[in-house]
Amino acid sequence: MSKSVVIIDDCSFQRNNLKEILRNNNYEVIGSYKTGDSALEFTINANPEIIILDFVMAGSMGDEIVKTLRTNKVTSRIIMASTMKEKFIERKVAKYNVSAIIQKPYAATVLTKVLNELE
């Protein structure tokens, strides 16, 4: 059975790239959103196995979205993605149990490796 994934990224190219990578690796993309705010209700109710979340977006930033998800008891494994330095993001999300941080743009091999490590 494939694992459920929600993508939250403000860049349509990145969302489409992620969908392709995930589908090619037998993951089921159950939601794809441009902003964290628009994704919250669905993601809280769906509690997908994995959430891939951009750190810098219009509206709420990734760390604010992670905080809201965890406050609402969402237990999904979260992969934070950004073009920013990894150490900065680690400090911002450390207390929210983020499973991995990856650099954008997404490389299929890197994302696949991270997903396999989550198993």
Secondary structure, 3 states (H helix, E strand, C coil): CCCEEEEECCCHHHHHHHHHHHHHCCCEEEEEECCHHHHHHHHHHHCCCEEEEECCCCCCCHHHHHHHHHHCCCCCEEEEEECCCHHHHHHHHHHHCCCEEEECCCCHHHHHHHHHHHC
